[in-house]
Amino acid sequence: EIVLTQSPGTLSLSPGERATLSCRASQSISDNYVSWYQQKPGQAPRLLIYGASTRATGIPDRFSGSGSGTDFTLTISRLEPEDFAVYYCQEYGSSPSYTFGQGTKLEIK
Amino acid sequence: EVQLVESGGGLIEPGGSLRLSCAASGFTFSNAWMSWVRQAPGKGLEWVGRIKSKADGGSLDFAAPVKGRFTISRDDSKDTLYLQMSGLKTEDTAVYFCSKNRGYGFDYWGQGALVTVAS
């Protein structure tokens, strides 16, 4: 079973700054299998990125995903006030199974 | 506009059973693979199980913690997904989200239904 470890646990930044969120897998996974989600308090998650680097419908281009193998990154180029939330990476495994990372909380500094 | 609306949550005693429903609209439900994902209070996301479309065989897959206790079904005539939960444990307490599979992830989510397992 693949384990996804997200870092940092909490990231404190100011609006306008660049955010870099990391997701590391315990073993190599296909790029196609990696997605990223944003979740705000009391809301359902929202798909941001799939296939490691493809933005979902309606997602602003300040959000970008990259990576391969065991290391994947979500980058928010210039933080807007509405971007402060919890972010999860997720991978699809062959069992089949869908595994989420534990999340990174992006908070206002 | 895609909408997924869960219902049926509530308080249930350990060992009990409960069925959640998810009413779908805004897409061709019969063609969709659908999943349930849960989130315990203050915790992260955990995939529960998935049902394929009937055209793709309609097979079911479940996460280890719920295998043998939970099952998923669908009524394509009603555009509705179900999660039947039995043998409930306190650790099953969570918000349960209905979600539409897209490739290897989930592109649409419902607002969630809270299930509390307590005596």
Interface residues (C-beta under 8 A of the other chain):
Chain A: N32 Y33 V34 S35 Y37 Q39 Q43 A44 P45 R46 L47 Y50 G51 A56 T57 Y88 Q90 E91 Y92 S95 P96 S97 Y98 T99 F100 G101 Q102 G103
Chain B: S35 V37 G44 L45 E46 W47 R50 D61 A63 F97 R102 G103 Y104 G105 F106 D107 Y108 W109 G110 Q111 G112
